[in-house]
Amino acid sequence: MLEIKKIAYTILAIFVVSIFLGCVSVPEEPGAERPRADGRALYNYITEENDYKNWSMWPGKSALYPGTEPHGVFLTTYVTDNAFSAIEGKMGSLPDGSIIIKENYNPDKELEAVTVMYKVKDFDPEHNDWFWLKYSPDGKIDAEGKVADCSDCHGLRKDNDYIYTSDLK
């Protein structure tokens, strides 16, 4: 009888995990209002409306982990809940509405820039629909939209949804 309970609990656990993994592919979190593909609208969303510093950090990463150029010697990476779930679930790509925010620090651990990847359905299908944003610590937008330098470099990781931070599968 004990063996049957173990099997039943195992099947139940597999079922629950399967349901969860199916849910993480939902394009956006229920009720989530994402900004349009516009640098100033996105900046306002992540800094004023929905302060990204309250979001989860990329799974397995902590503040000021070692980085590489062009982003910085040290990095801190934040993600929306739907991105976090897809990363942890090894879904292979991030759902529409995902936002990744990377704080870029110099060797003295001073913030140099903030770079953002925002997945917007039908924005740029040739580059997995990523909208790119880079701004300075004072909020000045340095680059936005279909940024060739970003898509060209990250395009080397097409098989990983243009992501370098960790494998999505």
Summary of the structure (lengths in Angstrom):
residues: 169
radius of gyration: 17.9
end to end distance: 37.9
largest distance: 66.4
contacts: 483
relative contact order: 0.14
helix: 36%
strand: 22%
